Amino acid sequence: MGKRLRKEAHRPCLGHGTCGNQAQYDALFLPMSACFDTSDILELSRATLDETNRRLDSIPADLCAPFFAEAANLEQQLLAVYRTVALCVRKEDDIDKVVAWWSAMTSICDEFACRLAKLCEDHPQCGSEFFYNRVLDLRNKCQRLQEMHR
C-alpha cells in the first residue's frame, strides 16, 4: 500500500478550479488581473472591428449569407467582450473603476452598433438589423449599469 496523505495535505477544490494552497493560486493568477484594464478591452474590441472590416471587404456585395454571418459573428465577439467586462467588474472593489468598465463597455457597444448600422445601410436586404437591435439592447444595459454605479 502507498503512503497515506495527511488530512491537511489533501484539500478540496477551492471553487476556482485549483486544489491545494490558496497562496499558490493567488501568486499565479492575481497578478494577471492587475495588467488588464479598460484600455486593453477597448484595444481588443477595435481589433475585432478591424478584422471584421477586412473580411467584409472581401465579400461580394450581391451575397447576403456572408454579411448575415459577419453580423452574427460581430454580435458574438461583442458578447465575449461583455462577459470579460462582467468578470472584471465582479472582482473590482473600487466603484470608480466599475463605472469606468461599464463606460468602456458602452463605448464598445457604440462602435459595434456603428459598424452594424453601416452594414444594414449597405445591405438592407440581408437582415443585419436583427443584430444591430440586439447590440443596442446590450448597449442600453451597459449604460444602465454604468449609471447605477455612479
N, C-alpha and C positions, 0 to 999 in steps of 0.2 A: 504494500500500500504506500501511496505517496504521503508527503507531509501534509498535515492539517494546517489550514490557514488560520491564523489568529483572527478572532472576530473583528478587531479594529482594522485589519488589513483588507478585509473584503467589505466594501461599502456599496450600497445600492446606487444606481444611477441618480444623479442629482437633478434630473429633469431637463438637462440641456445636452443630452447625448454623450456625456462623459461619465465614466465610472472612476471613482477614486478621489483624488485630492482636489479640493476647490481652489487652493492656491495655485496649483499647476494649471488648472483651467484658466483662471484669471490671468496668469502670466502669459499664456499663449494667445488668448482671444481678446482681452480687454484693450490692449494697445491698438488693435486693428480699428476699433471704433473711433479712436482718437484721430485717425488720419482721414476720416471720411466726413465731409461736411456738405453744406448746400451747394457750394460751387462745383463740387465733384458731380453731384447729381444733375446739375444744370449742364455740365460738360457732356455727361453721358447721354442726356436726352438730345442735345444738339447733334451729337454724333449719330444717333439713331435717325434723326430727321435728315441729315446729310446722306446717309446710306439709302434711305427711302427715296430721296430725290434722284440719286443716281440710278436706282432700279426703275423708277417711274419714267425717266428719260429714255430708257431702252425699250419701253413697251410701245408697240404700235397704237396709235390713237383710236383705231377702229375696233379694238378688242376691249370688252367690258370685264371679263372674268379676271384678268390680271390686276386691273385697277381696283376691283372689289376686294381681291385678295390682299393687295397692298394696304387698303383702308383697314381691313380686319387685322393685319399684322401690326399696323401702326397703333391701333387700339390696344392690342395685346402688349406691345412694348410699353405703352403708357401705363397699363395696369401693373406691369412688373416694376416700373419706377415707383408707382403709388405704394405697392407692397413694401418696397425697400424703405420709403419715407415713413410709412406707418411703423415699421420695426424700429427705425431710428428714434422716432418720436416716443415710442413706448418706453425706451430706455433713457430718455432725456429728463433730467431734473430741472433744468433751467427753463422757465416758462418763456423767456425771450427767444431762446433757441427753438422752442416748439413753434412759436409764432413764425420764426424765420423759415423753418422747414415747411410749414403749410403755405407760407407766402411763395416760397420757391416752387412748390408743387402747383400752386395756382398759376404761376407764370409758365411753367412747363405745359400745363393743360392749354393755356392760351396759345402757345407756339404750335402744339399739335392740332388745335382747333383751326388755326390759320391755315395750316397745311391741308387739312381735310376740307376746309371751305374752298380752297383753290381747286382741289381735286373734284369737288362737287360742281364747281363752276365750269371747269374744263370738260367734265364728262357727266352731265346731269342724268343721263340715261343709265348710268352704271350702279346706282343705289348706294353710293358712298355716304349720303346724308344720314343714313341709319347710324353709322359710326360717328359722324360729326355730332349728332344729337347726344349720343352716349358720352362723348368726350366733354360736351358742355355740361351734362349732368354731373360728371366727376369733378369738373372744374368748380361748379357751384358747391359741391360737397366740401372740397378743399378750402374754398373761401369761407364757408360757414365754420369750419374747424379753426381756421386762422382767426376769425373774428371772435369765436368762442373763447380762445385762449388769451385774448388781449386783456 
